[in-house]
Amino acid sequence: MIPVILSGGSGSRLWPLSRKQYPKQFLALTGEHTLFQQTLQRLDFEGMQPPVLVANLEHRFIVQEQLEQLQLKSQMLLLEPFGRNTAPAVAIAAMQLLAEGRDELMLVLPADHVLDDQRAFQQALALATVAAEKGEMVLFGVPALKPETGYGYIRANAGDGELPDGIKRVEQFVEKPDAVRAASYVKSGDYYWNSGMFLFRASRFLDELKHHDVDIYDTCLLALERSKREDGHISIDAATFECCPDNSIDYAVMEKTQRACVVPLSAGWNDVGSWSSIWDVHAKDDNGNVTKGDVVVHNSRNCLVHGNGKLVSVIGLDDIVVVETKDAMMVAHKDHVQDVKKMVNELDALGRSETQNHCAVYRPWGSYDSVDMGGRFQVKHISVKPGAQLSLQMHHHRAEHWIVVSGTAQVTCDDNTFLLTENQSTYIPMTSVHRLTNPGKIPLEIIEVQSGSYLGEDDIERLEDVYGRSAEAVSSSAR
């Protein structure tokens, strides 16, 4: 069995903590490890192969770093230039497996869900395997125990005699209902929440996809043929993939096939798709409040307050969500947290950068954090990992001053290469070819002061880069 982990989502409903360049699956929202890492750890048992990972090209280095933190490896990393929903992602993974002469069962898992009961998950998986081995298209359904309006639902019957005991045949997929209909679904006992988790054989999925949505099938096949393969990853051809229909596994296949079935999954599943879901999965105080960070709550009940540096005080409020980050704050009633995505869309339309990146921006060599900014200057805190180096580059419109706070810096500036230690500094003139390297065994911390007529991250001409980032990608993967 091969797990196929889908980690390309943007997690916009968890803004401002989740940003497009660092979305929720890569955040530690419910414990010590990130949701992506928890998904990987969940698959650590006999009979499970190393995973196939599908991720956005922009998240490549985040994925690799979080794998390394767990000392794990993937057997395949598929990099999408942009999202086209789950059906194309799984189709390309299945096509690549078949191209390698392999036709195992594919366990499709989103990278951003929570499962509390590992034993229950493995028991459901064992039951699903029996059905998938017989050619069924298995969907894991979570018994609907309360009237959730943020989930899709599945109606299932007792089976048709062809399915093993405990597995039900899908009758109907239902869109996210209003509160009244959701309550009726729970009361009937015939409905399950759609977990977005599937199990089927690679060839079975592709046969069904070719029959029910040939446009996705043909486009994905061509995109894979034109894709670039290097260093253990496959970069999907953007020009072809752009033509692919944007469709989910549910719409493209599961709602149309006659082989769809449901395996009940009672394992403490939560898609943590909204701030109210985050409130659900955390321990609460005597008044039902969930707090994180430097937070003081007075005379308030059932609130979620997430601080990230500043003191956050909440007084006399009920059922309120407050999320503070360095550059943004979001306040919402818990009944309206599904509208956070609409707010993100409005901010995108206004061209606001706060939906894209945090002040701290992560790169394969480390990170940088914007400290202050004015009309012709910008101050950044740069952290470089031991042994890492930035690209060899030059700027046309700005000069830079570097001050070492801790660690040792190896600086290349035009024809000179030299070392700087704590409390030493240097000046990088405009148009000078330069590079910053950490030759030491501890993180290198520097303060960078930029000055000039234009300070955008796209004012970089990259000459060499050990991470293989192309010159064309400078605007989105600067430094």
Secondary structure, 3 states (H helix, E strand, C coil): CEEEEECCCCCHHHCCCCECCECHHHCCCCCCCCHHHHHHHHCCCCCCCCCEEEEEHHHHHHHHHHHHHCCCCCCEEEEECCCCCHHHHHHHHHHHHHHCCCCCEEEEEECCCECCCHHHHHHHHHHHHHHHHCCCEEEEEEECCCCCCCCCEEEECCCCCCCCCCCEEEEEEECCCCHHHHHHHHHHCCEEEEEEEEEEEHHHHHHHHHHHCHHHHHHHHHHHHCCEEECCEEECCHHHHCCCCCCCHHHHHHCCCCCEEEEECCCCCECCCCHHHHHHHCCCCCCCCEEECCEEEECCECCEEECCCCCEEEECCECEEEEECCCCEEEEEHHHHHHHHHHHHHHHHCCCHHHCCCCEEEECCEEEEEEEECCCEEEEEEEECCCCECCEEECCCEEEEEEEEECCEEEEECCEEEEECCCCEEEECCCCCEEEECCCCCCEEEEEEEEECCCCCCCCEEEECCCCCCHHHCCCCCC
